[in-house]
Structure formats: C-alpha cells, structure tokens
C-alpha cells in the first residue's frame, strides 16, 4: 500500500503488557531458508527492530477489533481485511497466549537510517541494558497503519514500534520459559488508548 495520508496512522499506548522475543538492541531479519530470526546489518533485506507482546484474551480481542476497524475506516469495505500482521494465538503453558508484533524498519522508504526505538524506564530515562528477556513487563507505544503482507498476500494492519516503557525487566539467569533464539516463524477499563502525539511519516 502507498500514498499514505496522516489519518492512515493511528498511535496507541497499551499498558501492562508482557514482552516476548525483544529484539530492540540489534537489528534482525527472518531468514526463510533457516526459518529463524537472526541479527543483521541495516542493509539486509527487511532489517528491523522488533518485539512481540502479549495481552490477556479480553484486551487482545479488543485491540484486534480496533485494528480491524481502523483498516475499514481507512480502506473502506471494498478492501478485504486479512489480518493484523504478526498476530498469533497459540496454546502456551496450558493457556491461550495472544501475541502482537511491533517493529521498526532499519531504513525509511527514502533510504535514511532510522534511530533505535527508545526503551525507557518508568521515569522516562533511557534503559542502559536493552537486552531484556521474555517475561519482562511494561507499556508499549506503537502506530497502526494499513499494510500489505507480501508473504501471505493479505491486506491488513501493521504496528510500527515507537517506544517501550520498561517496568520490570528480566535479564539473563532470571529468564524463564522460551528462549529468545527459539522463535520461528467488556465494560471494564482495558487500558487501551489513543496516544495523542505527532505521528511521524
């Protein structure tokens, strides 16, 4: 999809999420022949910083619905909504785990290098050690926008990673559960909110 206008971009802040597969220190890309995510430089195909985050089922369903509504609002009913790109829902440790993906490309469409997405603490200060592990928690700020997925040929919504606010980081020996290198391919207040800041193009 191309020829974006400002209204295509909707910035969101989602508090109290659990992070999974955080690749925000170094650039990575997915090697299809090896079926795994590996570190790379900015010139590699689809180089990006990325992170997955999980929500309990009720909030996850609402976020997914908000993304689908944004697609319909921006693309109209003639375009078929295919997916929130990078979203998965799988059984993990005997419960449903709903994951969303947010990423930031290494370069802009004009070829200019992007800066690393900020990772800050509760006080807004930069986090020195960005190599936190699965199970770390905090808030995430991202921008949703309509996008095509050339791999699946589906139209849908992608999340651009803007900022991570880290509350409870887990490092090294504290980590429990999946290894970072194992990645393959209601009326109550849910905390989801539009984040009224300037949206970068």
C-alpha positions in Angstrom: 0.0 0.0 0.0 1.2 3.5 -0.7 0.2 7.2 -0.9 -0.4 7.3 2.8 -2.0 10.3 4.5 -1.7 11.4 8.1 -5.1 9.8 9.0 -3.9 6.4 8.0 -1.6 6.4 11.0 -3.1 5.9 14.5 -0.8 5.9 17.5 -1.8 3.7 20.5 -0.4 3.2 24.0 -1.1 -0.2 25.6 -0.1 -0.5 29.3 0.8 -3.6 31.3 1.9 -6.0 28.6 4.3 -8.9 28.7 7.1 -8.8 26.2 8.3 -11.8 24.2 11.2 -12.0 21.7 12.5 -8.5 22.3 15.0 -7.6 19.5 15.4 -3.9 20.3 19.2 -3.7 20.8 20.3 -5.0 17.4 18.7 -5.2 14.0 17.3 -8.6 12.9 15.6 -10.2 10.0 13.9 -13.5 9.3 15.9 -16.0 7.3 13.4 -18.1 5.5 15.9 -20.7 4.5 16.9 -21.3 8.1 13.4 -20.5 9.4 14.7 -18.3 12.2 15.3 -14.7 13.2 18.9 -13.6 13.1 20.9 -10.4 13.7 21.8 -8.4 10.6 23.0 -5.0 9.5 20.9 -2.1 8.2 21.4 -3.2 4.6 19.9 -6.6 5.0 16.6 -7.4 3.4 13.8 -6.4 5.8 16.2 -5.4 8.6 14.2 -4.1 11.6 14.0 -3.9 15.4 11.0 -5.9 16.6 9.2 -7.1 19.7 6.2 -9.2 20.5 3.8 -8.5 23.4 1.0 -10.5 24.9 -2.3 -9.4 26.4 -5.0 -11.3 28.3 -7.7 -12.5 25.9 -10.3 -9.7 26.5 -7.8 -6.9 25.8 -6.2 -8.8 23.0 -9.6 -9.2 21.2 -10.4 -5.5 21.7 -7.0 -4.4 20.3 -7.5 -6.7 17.3 -11.0 -5.3 16.7 -9.6 -1.7 16.9 -7.0 -2.6 14.3 -9.7 -4.1 12.0 -11.9 -1.0 12.5 -9.0 1.3 11.6 -8.4 -0.7 8.4 -12.1 -0.5 7.4 -12.2 3.3 8.3 -9.1 4.0 6.1 -9.5 1.4 3.3 -13.3 1.1 3.0 -15.4 -2.1 2.8 -14.2 -2.8 -0.8 -10.8 -3.9 0.6 -10.9 -7.2 2.4 -9.3 -7.1 5.9 -6.9 -10.1 6.1 -5.0 -9.9 9.4 -3.2 -7.9 12.0 0.2 -8.8 10.6 2.4 -10.7 13.1 -0.5 -11.7 15.3 -0.7 -15.2 16.6 -2.8 -17.1 19.2 -1.5 -20.3 20.4 -1.7 -22.6 23.5 1.3 -21.9 25.7 1.7 -23.5 29.2 -1.9 -24.7 29.1 -3.5 -21.3 28.3 -4.2 -19.2 25.2 -1.4 -16.8 24.5 -2.3 -13.9 22.1 0.8 -12.2 20.7 1.1 -9.0 18.7 4.2 -7.8 16.8 5.5 -4.3 16.6 8.6 -3.4 14.5 10.6 -0.5 13.1 12.4 -0.8 9.8 16.1 0.0 9.8 15.6 2.5 7.0 12.9 4.8 5.8 11.4 4.5 2.3 13.9 7.2 1.3 16.8 5.1 2.5 17.6 7.1 5.6 18.6 5.2 8.7 16.1 5.2 11.5 17.1 5.6 15.1 16.7 2.7 17.6 13.2 2.7 19.1 13.5 4.3 22.6 13.4 2.0 25.6 12.9 3.9 28.8 12.1 3.2 32.5 9.0 4.4 34.5 10.7 7.9 34.9 11.3 8.2 31.2 15.0 7.7 31.5 16.8 5.6 28.9 17.4 2.0 29.9 21.1 1.1 29.6 20.7 -2.6 29.1 18.2 -3.1 26.2 18.8 -6.9 26.1 15.9 -7.8 28.4 14.3 -11.2 28.2 10.9 -12.9 27.7 8.6 -12.2 30.6 9.7 -8.6 31.1 6.7 -6.2 31.5 5.8 -2.6 30.8 3.9 -0.4 28.4 4.2 -0.2 24.6 3.6 2.7 22.2 3.1 1.9 18.5 1.4 3.3 15.4 -1.0 1.1 13.5 -1.4 1.6 9.7 -2.8 -0.3 6.7 -0.2 -2.5 5.1 0.1 -5.4 2.7 1.9 -8.6 3.6 3.8 -9.8 0.5 4.4 -13.2 2.1 0.8 -14.0 2.8 -0.7 -11.7 0.1 -3.1 -10.4 2.8 -4.1 -6.8 3.4 -4.3 -5.7 7.0 -2.7 -3.7 9.8 0.9 -3.4 10.9 2.2 -1.9 14.1 5.2 0.5 13.9 7.2 0.3 17.2 7.6 3.8 18.7 8.6 3.3 22.3 8.9 0.8 25.1 8.4 1.8 28.8 10.0 -1.0 30.8 8.6 -1.6 34.3 10.0 -4.9 35.3 12.9 -6.1 33.1 14.2 -9.7 33.3 17.8 -10.4 32.4 20.0 -13.4 31.9 19.6 -16.0 34.6 16.3 -14.5 35.7 14.6 -15.6 32.5 12.2 -18.4 32.4 10.3 -20.1 29.6 11.0 -19.8 25.8 14.5 -19.0 24.7 15.0 -15.8 22.6 16.7 -17.9 19.9 13.8 -20.4 19.6 11.5 -18.1 17.7 10.1 -19.4 14.4 8.0 -18.5 12.1 -16.2 -5.7 28.0 -17.3 -2.6 30.1 -14.2 -2.6 32.3 -11.4 -0.2 31.6 -9.0 -2.2 29.4 -6.2 0.5 29.3 -6.1 0.8 25.5 -6.0 4.4 24.4 -5.1 6.6 21.5 -1.9 8.3 22.2 -2.2 11.9 21.1 1.2 12.7 19.7 2.6 13.7 16.4 2.7 10.7 14.1 6.0 10.5 12.1 6.0 9.5 8.4 
